[in-house]
Amino acid sequence: MARPLAGVRIAIVGGGIIGLAAARASVHAGADVTLFERDRVGQGATLAASGLVTLGLRGRSSLRQLKRAGYRAMERWIPELKGRLPEVAGERRSAIRLFETVPPTRDKLLAAWLEAGHDARFLDPAEAAAPIPGLDPASFSIALHLDQEIVVDPPALIQALRDDFVSGGGVLHEEVGPLSIVPSRANDVAIIDSGGRSVAEDADRILVASGWQSVAALGSLPDPSLAVAPTGGIGLDLHAEPAEWTVHFGDKGRTHWLKRGVDHVYLGSTVRGEGSTEPTDDAERSALLAVARAHFPSLDESAVFRVRDGLRPKAQRRGGPFLGAYPGRPRLWIATGHYRLGVATAAATAEQLVRAWSGGEPTDPGFAVLRGLE
Ligand SMILES: Cc1cc2nc3c(=O)[nH]c(=O)nc-3n(C[C@H](O)[C@H](O)[C@H](O)COP(=O)(O)OP(=O)(O)OC[C@H]3O[C@@H](n4cnc5c(N)ncnc54)[C@H](O)[C@@H]3O)c2cc1C
């Protein structure tokens, strides 16, 4: 196996899906990797994620490209990880998107999905609702069937990545409290742990993967227009019988149906205002349940058995999440998940970092997605 990072020492601050994916990919590429997590790995935004990994639409924006690359990379990663942790669910799923009214650009839309690589087709309400118990066919006008959706269970995926990383020789420090990156000399940085000690001094690369707390971790460095805002949101898991389908409701009425071989669920998710770290309120939860009930009239509050609640890193700049080298500090890099796509983009983000660290890519002082995605 090629080991393009053989002998390279990497320190990673933050063990969410992005930090762990980067850690695992770097170890596989031969690097000596140490990961520092303030609490336990996967307890940040990643714990709240629904785990949808979608191919998305065609499009040339850096985010769309990263999302597509993320889907393809996850297709490769899942079989690799399955041997380690069989519970990682990740087969390709069917998805059905419901539309309240027939989109005026229906043909163009279908062409766009087909061009993106989906086996896409429109279904009338009776055809779409037939295999899905409880779905009211009168609640939508048309449905789009897609075949390119992957569902992973984020805690299981985190566990698999963690185990793979550690068994590959990676060093993991959990519950170390918040680390800070501080300037040192003209163009360097140091990592300071919560006891005030400098750690990983000999690292060749330092990756900040601290999710929405990335700005705080970089607190005393000059800010080169780095803006990562927490963006709250909830998801609901609902019992529905017989439960052969996972349903993902968007808060703006977009709806996915995802076939899944587990004994529940419906999922939904909302997005709260940027910058807010307020806890979930009942109104938010009720609004989400109302979206579900519009399609499944028999659902009530008692169907809710899990509320996923988390702060996503909203890290948008020039169409992409933050992924790149920190200007003027050659050892320092940053990678965050993006909003609703951190799980979806994690595998590609990690592969991009390995490629860049292997000398293949130019760095990007603007912190947008690295160039050169296929
Ligand atoms: C309800 C909901 C549903 C979602 N559904 C999906 C979905 O279906 N698909 C999808 O792709 N995405 C989804 N997301 C988004 C996804 O959860 C995030 O984009 C992703 O988890 C972000 O990963 P991350 O590694 O950047 O951040 P995090 O998971 O937050 O990880 C950052 C880690 O860094 C640690 N840390 C922070 N500061 C420090 C420090 N100073 N020192 C050391 N450690 C530190 C934290 O403790 C944390 O463990 C969803 C989010 C929510 C809230």
The ligand as an SDF file (V2000), in Angstrom:
LIG
                    3D

 53 58  0  0  0  0  0  0  0  0999 V2000
  -29.7810   17.5460   13.8750 C   0  0  0  0  0  0  0  0  0  0  0  0
  -28.5830   17.4270   12.9650 C   0  0  0  0  0  0  0  0  0  0  0  0
  -28.6470   16.5440   11.8880 C   0  0  0  0  0  0  0  0  0  0  0  0
  -27.5450   16.4340   11.0220 C   0  0  0  0  0  0  0  0  0  0  0  0
  -27.6300   15.5340    9.9950 N   0  0  0  0  0  0  0  0  0  0  0  0
  -26.5750   15.3950    9.1560 C   0  0  0  0  0  0  0  0  0  0  0  0
  -26.6270   14.4360    8.1030 C   0  0  0  0  0  0  0  0  0  0  0  0
  -27.6050   13.7070    7.9310 O   0  0  0  0  0  0  0  0  0  0  0  0
  -25.5510   14.3370    7.2550 N   0  0  0  0  0  0  0  0  0  0  0  0
  -24.4320   15.1190    7.3960 C   0  0  0  0  0  0  0  0  0  0  0  0
  -23.5020   14.9970    6.5850 O   0  0  0  0  0  0  0  0  0  0  0  0
  -24.3560   16.0240    8.4010 N   0  0  0  0  0  0  0  0  0  0  0  0
  -25.3980   16.1780    9.2700 C   0  0  0  0  0  0  0  0  0  0  0  0
  -25.3260   17.0980   10.2960 N   0  0  0  0  0  0  0  0  0  0  0  0
  -24.1420   17.9690   10.3690 C   0  0  0  0  0  0  0  0  0  0  0  0
  -22.9760   17.2520   11.0190 C   0  0  0  0  0  0  0  0  0  0  0  0
  -23.3910   16.7690   12.2780 O   0  0  0  0  0  0  0  0  0  0  0  0
  -21.7980   18.2160   11.1850 C   0  0  0  0  0  0  0  0  0  0  0  0
  -21.5020   18.9190    9.9850 O   0  0  0  0  0  0  0  0  0  0  0  0
  -20.5210   17.4400   11.5840 C   0  0  0  0  0  0  0  0  0  0  0  0
  -20.8010   16.5450   12.6510 O   0  0  0  0  0  0  0  0  0  0  0  0
  -19.4070   18.3880   11.9980 C   0  0  0  0  0  0  0  0  0  0  0  0
  -18.2740   17.5990   12.3060 O   0  0  0  0  0  0  0  0  0  0  0  0
  -16.9840   18.2480   12.9270 P   0  0  0  0  0  0  0  0  0  0  0  0
  -16.0170   17.1320   13.1270 O   0  0  0  0  0  0  0  0  0  0  0  0
  -16.5520   19.4260   12.1180 O   0  0  0  0  0  0  0  0  0  0  0  0
  -17.4800   18.8590   14.3330 O   0  0  0  0  0  0  0  0  0  0  0  0
  -17.8590   18.1210   15.6970 P   0  0  0  0  0  0  0  0  0  0  0  0
  -18.5600   16.8400   15.4780 O   0  0  0  0  0  0  0  0  0  0  0  0
  -18.5570   19.1480   16.5370 O   0  0  0  0  0  0  0  0  0  0  0  0
  -16.4460   17.7610   16.3260 O   0  0  0  0  0  0  0  0  0  0  0  0
  -15.5630   18.7480   16.8600 C   0  0  0  0  0  0  0  0  0  0  0  0
  -14.8510   18.1160   18.0290 C   0  0  0  0  0  0  0  0  0  0  0  0
  -13.8280   18.9850   18.4880 O   0  0  0  0  0  0  0  0  0  0  0  0
  -13.8140   18.9780   19.9040 C   0  0  0  0  0  0  0  0  0  0  0  0
  -13.2110   20.2380   20.3390 N   0  0  0  0  0  0  0  0  0  0  0  0
  -13.7510   21.4710   20.2290 C   0  0  0  0  0  0  0  0  0  0  0  0
  -12.8730   22.3970   20.6690 N   0  0  0  0  0  0  0  0  0  0  0  0
  -11.7930   21.7300   21.0840 C   0  0  0  0  0  0  0  0  0  0  0  0
  -10.5580   22.1510   21.6520 C   0  0  0  0  0  0  0  0  0  0  0  0
  -10.2880   23.4580   21.8670 N   0  0  0  0  0  0  0  0  0  0  0  0
   -9.6470   21.2050   21.9700 N   0  0  0  0  0  0  0  0  0  0  0  0
   -9.8970   19.8800   21.7530 C   0  0  0  0  0  0  0  0  0  0  0  0
  -11.0530   19.4290   21.2160 N   0  0  0  0  0  0  0  0  0  0  0  0
  -11.9850   20.3490   20.8750 C   0  0  0  0  0  0  0  0  0  0  0  0
  -15.2790   18.8380   20.2810 C   0  0  0  0  0  0  0  0  0  0  0  0
  -15.4230   18.3290   21.5960 O   0  0  0  0  0  0  0  0  0  0  0  0
  -15.7820   17.8740   19.2080 C   0  0  0  0  0  0  0  0  0  0  0  0
  -15.6740   16.5190   19.5990 O   0  0  0  0  0  0  0  0  0  0  0  0
  -26.3810   17.2130   11.2000 C   0  0  0  0  0  0  0  0  0  0  0  0
  -26.3180   18.0740   12.3110 C   0  0  0  0  0  0  0  0  0  0  0  0
  -27.3940   18.1770   13.1840 C   0  0  0  0  0  0  0  0  0  0  0  0
  -27.2760   19.0970   14.3680 C   0  0  0  0  0  0  0  0  0  0  0  0
  1  2  1  0
  2  3  1  0
  2 52  2  0
  3  4  2  0
  4  5  1  0
  4 50  1  0
  5  6  2  0
  6  7  1  0
  6 13  1  0
  7  8  2  0
  7  9  1  0
  9 10  1  0
 10 11  2  0
 10 12  1  0
 12 13  2  0
 13 14  1  0
 14 15  1  0
 14 50  1  0
 15 16  1  0
 16 17  1  0
 16 18  1  0
 18 19  1  0
 18 20  1  0
 20 21  1  0
 20 22  1  0
 22 23  1  0
 23 24  1  0
 24 25  2  0
 24 26  1  0
 24 27  1  0
 27 28  1  0
 28 29  2  0
 28 30  1  0
 28 31  1  0
 31 32  1  0
 32 33  1  0
 33 34  1  0
 33 48  1  0
 34 35  1  0
 35 36  1  0
 35 46  1  0
 36 37  1  0
 36 45  1  0
 37 38  2  0
 38 39  1  0
 39 40  1  0
 39 45  2  0
 40 41  1  0
 40 42  2  0
 42 43  1  0
 43 44  2  0
 44 45  1  0
 46 47  1  0
 46 48  1  0
 48 49  1  0
 50 51  2  0
 51 52  1  0
 52 53  1  0
M  END
$$$$
